[in-house]
Amino acid sequence: MLGINPEAILTYCEDHTTPDSPVCKAIAEETHAKSEEARMLVGPVQGMFLTLLARSIGARRVLEIGTFTGYSALKLAEGLPDDGEVITCDVDPEVTAIAQKHWNKSPHGKKITLRLGQALKSVETLSGPFDLIFVDADKGNYINYWEACVPKLRTGGLIVADNVLWSGRVLEPKEKDDHAVVAFNRHVKNDRRVDVVMLTVRDGIAMACKR
Ligand SMILES: C[S@@+](CC[C@H](N)C(=O)[O-])C[C@H]1O[C@@H](n2cnc3c(N)ncnc32)[C@H](O)[C@@H]1O
């Protein structure tokens, strides 16, 4: 289990959430079958949360840091209009090949562009403004991603960071990544450019709106 919520509650939430599209389902199935890191997927509840967030703010341009096998990128794309775009960044050519294969089978896949390489370098080359930015990669760089991304977010746009409760370890940080997540959460709370809310969705989400 990833996160702080009891398994039975997560199952109940999932049972009362609009089910995944066939392609999202196929991504999740292949990821679970082939990868020991399948817990990294945001999953159907947080995934639908991202779809509805994108749709409800009328997002057209979305940036994602951390593609993996392409599940959350597709959930975001499913919340965009036909001319919307998701630019998603990852370093790993193997997992993102799985992503691309599945996106090609979805009517929303044409909205997604993959940037392969160190995400910080990729973000440097991208022009804003973005309506929505989803940060879900290496925790040690979270503050750097934040600082690279906030200037590229439009006023009123949303930046969402995943795993901010770090399975509850933020309460008693021990390892390097635990401390990185704690420092990130403090950094965001003190950032006067945004208003932020921390939510207990799955492993914790910080959702901030640019002033
Ligand atoms: C938690 S997974 C992303 C899961 C994805 N958002 C989903 O829910 O479907 C994190 C991804 O970040 C990528 N990553 C780690 N360090 C990175 C870096 N420095 N630059 C770009 N991507 C990185 C990893 O290769 C991995 O695929």
The ligand as a Gaussian input file, in Angstrom:
#p B3LYP/6-31G(d) Opt

LIG

0 1
 C        6.644000       8.186000      -9.767000
 S        7.175000       7.894000     -11.379000
 C        6.002000       8.789000     -12.341000
 C        4.658000       8.090000     -12.359000
 C        3.666000       8.739000     -13.305000
 N        3.465000      10.133000     -12.993000
 C        2.325000       8.035000     -13.218000
 O        1.628000       8.185000     -12.199000
 O        1.938000       7.327000     -14.180000
 C        8.613000       8.866000     -11.438000
 C        9.343000       8.936000     -12.786000
 O       10.299000       9.982000     -12.689000
 C       11.386000       9.659000     -13.505000
 N       12.566000      10.438000     -13.085000
 C       13.338000      10.259000     -11.987000
 N       14.323000      11.171000     -11.959000
 C       14.158000      11.957000     -13.054000
 C       14.850000      13.083000     -13.583000
 N       15.924000      13.591000     -12.964000
 N       14.403000      13.640000     -14.727000
 C       13.304000      13.132000     -15.352000
 N       12.608000      12.073000     -14.903000
 C       13.035000      11.489000     -13.767000
 C       11.565000       8.157000     -13.331000
 O       12.237000       7.617000     -14.455000
 C       10.113000       7.689000     -13.187000
 O        9.628000       7.172000     -14.412000

